[in-house]
Amino acid sequence: MAPDPVHWSYHLFSTVFLLADLTIRVGLSIRVIMRRRPYPITLAWLVVILLLPFAGGFIYLLLGENRLSDKRTARIMNSIAHYQHWLQTLRGRPPVQWPHLNPECGPLQQQAEALAGIPALAGNALELIDRPEDIIRAIIDDIDKARSTCHLQFYIWEPGGMVDEVMAGIVRATKRGVRCRLLLDAIGSRDFLRSREAAAMRKAGVRIQESLPAGIFSALFARIDIRNHRKIVVIDGRIAYTGSQNMVDPRVFKQDAGVGRWIDLMVRIRGPVVETLAGTFVNDWILDADIRHFRPKSVREDIDTVRRIADLHPSPPTGDIAVQLVPSGPGMTQDAIHSLLLTTIYASRRELVLTTPYFIPDEPLLVALKAAAQRGVKVRIIVPAKNDSLLVQYASRARFEELVDAGITILQFTDGLLHAKTITVDRDFALVGSVNLDMRSFWINFESTLFIYNTAFTRRLRTLQQQYEDQSVPLDRSTLTNRSRIERFKENLALLIGPLL
């Protein structure tokens, strides 16, 4: 018996389906190519689009472009004049005496100012704090002494342990008339933002604002994985903290992840650079929060209003350290932190030490690191032995062999998840902040980095890096060579989408 003939609608549906898939793949591939991004990112997205029918195109439209919401973009455009006016006022501060510092520092700070608009400021006092308990205790003590404002900005805020004491301190400060504002990333702090603890703090008068709201509906209009990854605390506009630690207690945070305690550091700051951290917080707050207090008037009037409400004011010199804040992220100067990291690596002459939890460098960064080792610089990269992201761990490992072959020492930290993001150059100047050595920090997240042009502080940081080294195991060539083919395949597969991680 002859089979029934295939209905004509089946042929039509198949043709329409194939044409639609082909149109999406070709159209989005052209779009990716025409955006002229770094070729590893372009190649990775082409792989996703061409290998995954329909799904690849959907993923690209969701995550492939750094699209900010129309609301946030409009606020950025409205605030540009005010932000630029504020930056101009910073140029009236006492200048840094560059002849007394490493000659590489002058051009680096000049490039940073050209990219970020914030000059290096002299006269700061910095305290390096590397124990989580000490970090949180210092923040609590400063909150208890606050008289006007407490501004805290974090990617992750998770109650438990000593964080509960921070929240109690903030409520106490609010009750005595201190204006307390918390700016927390909508995804990183999602659970807390919807928690009873947050509701209780709001009821007590604490202003809590989610940064970069994300949801299914908002995904249609903005890229939802653009996150605010900054960690900033400013008290009374005169004391600030920044670094790598989220507002979590490592004794209770992610204890089921199997990576041990998270190891972080923060820098407590007094002096003129506090104003730049305060200004960065205020700018982020205005972009996300209700801005009815800041009705557009003249730029000068608006700046005066912001300064009064937000405790944004110059701080007198309190030390002898030159510091420059470099905020980075979508909508700001493209490639700023990436370009400055390359300059930092090329500036090294004797020693370069980097610590990072997530190490997925692109080709320019790889070339810079290998070139440093080839010209005799002692390059050391310290990463966690165990990572909370298996995909990141495989993508990182894919690069280790060529780095070791170039003469670079890779050390795996074994006493927890080393989350500190630090760079020291020739024991002369240092970088500390929230930036990981991966594409997400370079291109997608809002980050902040301190460029610290001071030998004494850098040597203190280098001593801490040495403690990390002492708790690490160096990767030798034989270990890398003896990896199985299956392991190499996993690494290379992860590396394919490394630019998107």
VMD Tcl script that draws the C-alpha trace (Angstrom):
set ca {
  {0.00 0.00 0.00}
  {1.46 3.33 -1.03}
  {2.15 5.83 1.80}
  {-0.08 8.88 2.05}
  {1.37 11.88 0.22}
  {2.96 14.52 2.43}
  {0.58 17.43 2.92}
  {1.61 20.61 1.11}
  {1.58 22.57 4.41}
  {4.46 20.46 5.70}
  {6.68 21.57 2.80}
  {5.61 25.17 3.35}
  {6.34 25.05 7.07}
  {9.75 23.45 6.51}
  {10.68 26.05 3.90}
  {9.57 28.97 6.06}
  {11.41 27.52 9.09}
  {14.68 27.07 7.17}
  {14.47 30.51 5.54}
  {13.76 32.16 8.90}
  {16.70 30.34 10.53}
  {19.00 31.25 7.63}
  {17.88 34.89 7.72}
  {18.48 35.14 11.46}
  {21.91 33.51 11.27}
  {23.11 35.58 8.31}
  {21.58 38.82 9.58}
  {22.95 38.54 13.10}
  {26.34 37.35 11.82}
  {26.61 40.50 9.72}
  {25.53 42.56 12.73}
  {28.21 40.96 14.91}
  {30.91 41.53 12.28}
  {29.93 45.16 11.71}
  {30.17 46.01 15.42}
  {33.98 45.68 15.13}
  {34.60 44.33 18.61}
  {37.78 42.42 19.56}
  {37.97 39.39 17.30}
  {37.78 36.74 20.09}
  {34.42 38.20 21.17}
  {33.26 38.42 17.54}
  {34.35 34.83 16.86}
  {32.70 33.51 20.03}
  {29.36 35.09 19.16}
  {29.57 33.82 15.58}
  {30.06 30.30 16.96}
  {26.99 30.67 19.21}
  {24.81 32.10 16.42}
  {25.86 29.63 13.72}
  {25.84 26.47 15.83}
  {22.55 26.95 17.70}
  {19.47 27.28 15.45}
  {17.22 30.09 16.68}
  {18.52 29.71 20.24}
  {21.88 31.24 19.29}
  {20.16 34.30 17.85}
  {17.95 34.63 20.92}
  {20.95 34.37 23.26}
  {22.80 37.01 21.25}
  {19.87 39.44 21.32}
  {19.60 38.87 25.07}
  {23.28 39.07 26.02}
  {25.33 39.97 22.96}
  {25.28 43.77 23.07}
  {25.91 46.17 25.93}
  {22.43 47.68 25.74}
  {21.44 49.87 28.67}
  {17.78 50.63 29.28}
  {16.32 53.72 27.62}
  {15.61 55.15 31.08}
  {19.21 54.74 32.22}
  {20.58 56.04 28.91}
  {18.40 59.15 29.18}
  {19.62 59.76 32.72}
  {23.24 59.33 31.60}
  {22.71 61.93 28.88}
  {21.10 64.33 31.36}
  {23.90 63.90 33.90}
  {26.86 64.27 31.53}
  {27.11 68.05 31.92}
  {26.96 67.78 35.71}
  {29.51 64.96 35.80}
  {31.92 66.86 33.56}
  {31.51 70.01 35.65}
  {32.35 68.04 38.77}
  {35.42 66.51 37.07}
  {36.66 70.00 36.23}
  {36.60 70.95 39.91}
  {38.97 68.07 40.68}
  {41.67 69.63 38.54}
  {42.04 72.41 41.08}
  {43.41 70.06 43.72}
  {47.12 70.09 44.67}
  {49.12 68.31 41.94}
  {51.14 65.15 42.40}
  {54.92 65.57 42.37}
  {55.74 63.04 39.65}
  {59.55 63.54 39.54}
  {59.77 61.84 42.94}
  {57.99 58.69 41.71}
  {58.68 55.89 39.25}
  {58.97 57.58 35.82}
  {56.42 55.09 34.45}
  {53.73 56.52 36.74}
  {53.41 59.91 35.03}
  {52.38 58.63 31.59}
  {50.10 56.00 33.16}
  {48.18 58.56 35.22}
  {48.00 60.84 32.18}
  {46.39 58.04 30.16}
  {44.02 57.22 33.03}
  {42.93 60.85 33.28}
  {42.43 61.04 29.52}
  {40.23 57.91 29.60}
  {38.32 58.34 32.88}
  {38.56 62.09 33.42}
  {39.71 61.78 37.05}
  {43.23 63.03 37.88}
  {45.59 61.50 40.41}
  {45.25 63.25 43.77}
  {48.04 63.67 46.30}
  {47.81 63.69 50.10}
  {45.99 60.44 50.88}
  {46.36 57.99 53.75}
  {45.64 54.33 52.95}
  {45.16 51.38 55.27}
  {45.34 47.90 53.71}
  {42.95 45.50 55.49}
  {43.12 41.84 54.48}
  {41.15 39.98 57.16}
  {37.37 39.87 56.54}
  {36.60 40.27 60.23}
  {38.82 43.35 60.41}
  {37.26 44.80 57.24}
  {33.70 44.46 58.52}
  {34.62 45.60 62.03}
  {36.30 48.76 60.67}
  {33.22 49.56 58.55}
  {30.95 49.10 61.58}
  {33.15 51.37 63.70}
  {33.06 54.11 61.07}
  {29.28 53.77 60.67}
  {28.89 54.14 64.45}
  {30.91 57.38 64.29}
  {29.05 58.77 61.25}
  {27.41 62.17 61.68}
  {25.80 62.94 58.31}
  {25.84 60.17 55.65}
  {26.63 56.49 55.16}
  {26.79 55.38 51.52}
  {27.38 51.69 50.75}
  {27.53 50.13 47.28}
  {28.04 46.39 46.74}
  {27.50 43.70 44.15}
  {26.54 41.07 46.74}
  {24.90 41.79 50.09}
  {24.09 38.67 52.07}
  {22.88 38.68 55.70}
  {24.48 36.36 58.22}
  {27.43 36.50 60.56}
  {28.98 39.95 61.00}
  {26.87 41.41 58.17}
  {23.95 41.40 60.60}
  {26.03 43.71 62.82}
  {26.60 46.04 59.84}
  {22.85 46.22 59.23}
  {22.21 46.92 62.91}
  {24.84 49.69 62.80}
  {23.17 51.26 59.77}
  {19.78 51.25 61.51}
  {21.34 52.83 64.62}
  {22.91 55.53 62.44}
  {19.59 56.21 60.72}
  {17.81 56.60 64.07}
  {20.27 59.27 65.16}
  {19.67 61.27 61.97}
  {22.38 59.98 59.61}
  {21.18 59.60 56.01}
  {21.99 56.02 55.00}
  {21.84 54.83 51.41}
  {22.51 51.30 50.11}
  {23.00 50.78 46.37}
  {22.98 47.06 45.58}
  {23.16 45.15 42.32}
  {19.75 43.76 41.36}
  {21.08 40.28 40.56}
  {24.03 39.92 42.93}
  {21.91 41.05 45.91}
  {18.56 39.78 44.64}
  {17.72 37.64 47.68}
  {18.53 40.38 50.16}
  {16.60 43.06 48.26}
  {13.44 40.95 48.62}
  {14.13 39.82 52.17}
  {12.50 40.63 55.49}
  {15.78 42.15 56.65}
  {15.72 44.68 53.80}
  {12.06 45.47 54.48}
  {12.87 46.11 58.14}
  {15.75 48.43 57.22}
  {13.52 50.36 54.83}
  {10.91 50.69 57.56}
  {13.60 52.12 59.84}
  {14.32 54.82 57.23}
  {17.29 53.34 55.35}
  {17.21 54.08 51.62}
  {17.86 50.85 49.70}
  {18.08 51.06 45.92}
  {18.62 48.20 43.47}
  {21.10 48.95 40.71}
  {20.38 47.90 37.13}
  {16.99 46.22 37.71}
  {16.72 42.94 35.84}
  {13.78 40.77 34.89}
  {12.13 38.95 32.00}
  {10.38 42.11 30.80}
  {13.45 44.36 31.15}
  {15.50 41.80 29.17}
  {13.57 42.91 26.09}
  {15.00 46.42 26.38}
  {18.41 46.04 28.04}
  {21.13 43.46 28.49}
  {20.35 41.88 31.86}
  {23.85 40.62 32.67}
  {25.38 44.11 32.71}
  {26.05 44.32 36.43}
  {27.31 46.89 38.92}
  {30.28 45.07 40.39}
  {31.68 47.98 42.46}
  {32.40 47.75 46.18}
  {32.40 51.23 47.71}
  {31.72 52.59 51.20}
  {31.79 56.33 51.94}
  {31.20 57.71 55.44}
  {30.46 61.45 55.90}
  {32.30 62.11 52.63}
  {35.60 61.87 54.53}
  {36.35 58.12 54.86}
  {36.03 55.57 52.07}
  {36.59 51.88 51.44}
  {37.02 50.02 48.19}
  {38.49 46.72 47.07}
  {37.24 43.23 46.35}
  {35.10 42.16 49.32}
  {31.34 42.05 48.98}
  {29.17 42.67 52.03}
  {29.31 39.04 53.13}
  {30.83 37.16 56.03}
  {33.14 34.50 54.50}
  {32.52 32.26 57.51}
  {28.94 31.69 56.30}
  {29.06 32.77 52.63}
  {28.83 29.96 50.02}
  {30.00 27.32 52.45}
  {28.50 24.58 50.27}
  {30.53 25.59 47.16}
  {33.48 23.41 48.11}
  {36.11 26.13 47.59}
  {36.78 27.13 51.19}
  {36.61 30.64 52.63}
  {36.77 33.60 50.29}
  {39.95 35.66 50.68}
  {39.57 39.40 50.06}
  {41.01 42.78 50.90}
  {39.80 46.35 51.16}
  {41.58 49.69 51.38}
  {40.43 52.27 53.95}
  {41.05 55.74 52.57}
  {41.25 59.26 53.97}
  {42.20 62.27 51.90}
  {41.30 63.99 48.61}
  {40.60 60.78 46.63}
  {37.60 60.09 48.91}
  {35.71 62.73 46.92}
  {36.13 60.73 43.70}
  {34.71 57.60 45.33}
  {31.85 59.64 46.79}
  {31.19 61.17 43.36}
  {31.16 57.75 41.71}
  {28.62 56.50 44.26}
  {26.41 59.57 43.84}
  {26.52 59.32 40.06}
  {25.48 55.65 40.20}
  {22.74 56.44 42.73}
  {21.26 59.19 40.55}
  {21.23 56.87 37.53}
  {19.15 54.28 39.40}
  {17.17 56.09 42.09}
  {14.30 58.57 42.20}
  {15.92 61.90 41.32}
  {13.10 64.28 42.22}
  {15.53 66.15 44.50}
  {17.66 67.02 41.49}
  {15.36 68.96 39.18}
  {17.39 70.33 36.24}
  {18.41 73.91 36.95}
  {21.80 75.33 36.20}
  {24.75 72.96 36.32}
  {26.26 74.89 39.22}
  {23.03 74.86 41.24}
  {22.57 71.15 40.62}
  {26.13 70.35 41.66}
  {25.70 72.42 44.84}
  {22.48 70.53 45.62}
  {24.16 67.16 45.09}
  {27.15 68.18 47.21}
  {24.88 69.23 50.07}
  {22.58 66.20 50.04}
  {25.27 63.61 49.31}
  {28.20 64.93 51.39}
  {30.26 65.40 48.24}
  {33.06 67.76 49.21}
  {36.85 68.13 49.04}
  {38.81 66.33 51.75}
  {41.97 67.86 53.19}
  {45.32 66.07 52.76}
  {45.90 63.48 55.46}
  {48.89 61.57 54.12}
  {51.48 61.48 51.36}
  {50.10 58.87 48.93}
  {49.08 59.74 45.35}
  {45.95 57.83 44.29}
  {43.80 57.84 41.16}
  {40.35 56.28 40.91}
  {39.39 54.77 37.54}
  {35.70 53.82 37.27}
  {34.82 51.78 34.20}
  {31.78 50.25 32.54}
  {29.34 50.46 29.61}
  {28.45 54.00 28.60}
  {31.82 55.23 29.85}
  {35.05 55.44 27.87}
  {35.30 52.26 25.80}
  {38.21 49.94 26.67}
  {39.42 52.21 29.50}
  {40.43 49.61 32.08}
  {41.60 47.14 29.43}
  {43.90 49.76 27.87}
  {45.25 50.81 31.26}
  {46.00 47.22 32.26}
  {47.99 46.76 29.06}
  {49.95 49.94 29.80}
  {50.56 48.73 33.36}
  {51.95 45.40 32.17}
  {54.18 47.02 29.54}
  {55.44 49.49 32.19}
  {56.94 46.67 34.28}
  {60.72 46.36 34.23}
  {61.68 43.98 37.03}
  {58.66 42.33 38.66}
  {54.94 41.97 37.96}
  {52.62 40.15 40.39}
  {48.90 39.67 39.75}
  {46.19 38.05 41.90}
  {42.75 37.34 40.48}
  {39.99 34.76 41.01}
  {38.90 34.78 37.36}
  {41.68 34.72 34.78}
  {40.47 34.58 31.17}
  {42.77 36.97 29.28}
  {42.26 38.00 25.68}
  {45.05 37.95 23.09}
  {46.41 41.49 23.76}
  {46.68 40.71 27.47}
  {48.36 37.37 26.77}
  {50.87 39.02 24.44}
  {51.63 41.72 27.03}
  {52.19 39.17 29.80}
  {54.42 36.96 27.67}
  {56.35 39.96 26.36}
  {57.04 41.07 29.94}
  {58.45 37.65 30.82}
  {60.50 37.53 27.63}
  {62.22 40.82 28.43}
  {63.26 39.55 31.84}
  {60.42 40.66 34.09}
  {59.57 38.17 36.85}
  {55.85 37.63 36.20}
  {53.77 35.80 38.80}
  {50.04 35.11 38.51}
  {48.25 33.82 41.61}
  {44.83 32.19 41.09}
  {42.64 29.92 43.26}
  {43.33 26.19 43.05}
  {39.55 25.67 43.18}
  {37.10 28.06 41.55}
  {33.40 28.52 42.21}
  {32.88 28.49 38.41}
  {33.94 25.24 36.73}
  {33.64 26.86 33.30}
  {36.00 29.67 34.30}
  {38.43 27.17 35.81}
  {38.64 25.23 32.53}
  {38.95 28.39 30.41}
  {41.75 29.69 32.64}
  {43.68 26.43 32.54}
  {43.65 26.44 28.74}
  {46.09 29.39 28.80}
  {48.45 28.16 31.51}
  {50.72 26.04 29.33}
  {51.70 28.81 26.92}
  {52.22 31.23 29.81}
  {54.49 28.79 31.64}
  {56.39 28.17 28.39}
  {56.99 31.93 28.18}
  {58.61 31.91 31.62}
  {55.63 33.05 33.71}
  {55.06 31.49 37.13}
  {51.49 30.34 37.75}
  {50.67 29.72 41.42}
  {47.48 28.04 42.66}
  {46.27 29.32 46.02}
  {45.16 26.40 48.20}
  {43.79 28.05 51.36}
  {40.36 29.10 50.02}
  {39.06 31.07 47.07}
  {41.49 33.93 46.53}
  {39.11 36.72 45.49}
  {41.50 39.70 45.88}
  {42.20 41.60 42.66}
  {45.66 43.16 42.92}
  {48.62 44.08 40.73}
  {52.01 45.30 41.89}
  {54.62 46.62 39.46}
  {58.33 46.68 40.36}
  {57.31 47.21 44.02}
  {56.75 50.86 43.02}
  {53.04 51.22 42.21}
  {49.93 49.09 42.53}
  {46.36 48.51 41.36}
  {43.58 47.43 43.74}
  {39.87 47.17 43.04}
  {37.00 45.08 41.78}
  {38.31 44.23 38.28}
  {38.91 40.59 37.40}
  {41.21 39.65 34.53}
  {38.37 38.54 32.26}
  {36.22 39.96 29.51}
  {33.25 40.55 31.79}
  {35.20 43.02 33.92}
  {36.79 44.66 30.87}
  {33.68 45.16 28.75}
  {30.45 44.43 30.62}
  {30.50 45.21 34.36}
  {30.68 48.55 36.12}
  {33.95 48.39 38.06}
  {36.30 50.60 40.08}
  {40.08 50.46 40.38}
  {42.53 52.41 42.50}
  {45.87 53.24 40.86}
  {48.19 53.78 43.81}
  {51.46 55.59 43.03}
  {53.39 54.96 46.23}
  {56.34 52.70 47.02}
  {55.60 52.16 50.72}
  {51.99 51.07 50.15}
  {53.00 48.88 47.20}
  {55.56 47.09 49.34}
  {52.91 46.42 52.00}
  {50.67 44.97 49.31}
  {53.59 42.98 47.90}
  {54.15 41.49 51.36}
  {50.51 40.36 51.37}
  {50.92 38.91 47.88}
  {53.94 37.00 49.19}
  {51.74 35.50 51.90}
  {49.38 34.35 49.14}
  {52.37 32.83 47.33}
  {53.42 30.98 50.47}
  {49.98 29.36 50.55}
  {50.13 28.42 46.87}
  {51.46 25.57 44.79}
  {53.36 26.46 41.58}
  {52.21 24.76 38.39}
  {55.10 22.92 36.79}
  {55.51 22.06 33.13}
  {55.12 18.31 33.63}
  {51.72 18.68 35.33}
  {50.44 20.69 32.38}
  {51.97 18.36 29.80}
  {50.41 15.25 31.36}
  {46.85 16.50 31.14}
  {44.57 14.01 29.42}
  {43.06 14.71 26.01}
  {39.64 14.85 27.59}
  {40.81 17.58 29.97}
  {42.39 19.53 27.11}
  {39.18 19.23 25.11}
  {37.13 20.59 28.04}
  {39.57 23.48 28.42}
  {39.54 24.39 24.74}
  {35.76 24.11 24.61}
  {35.47 26.49 27.57}
  {38.02 28.77 25.93}
  {35.78 29.11 22.86}
  {33.22 31.00 24.89}
  {35.83 32.51 27.25}
  {35.32 36.00 25.76}
  {31.67 35.80 26.79}
  {32.22 34.71 30.41}
}
mol new
graphics top color blue
foreach p $ca { graphics top sphere $p radius 0.5 }
foreach p [lrange $ca 0 end-1] q [lrange $ca 1 end] { graphics top cylinder $p $q radius 0.2 }
display resetview
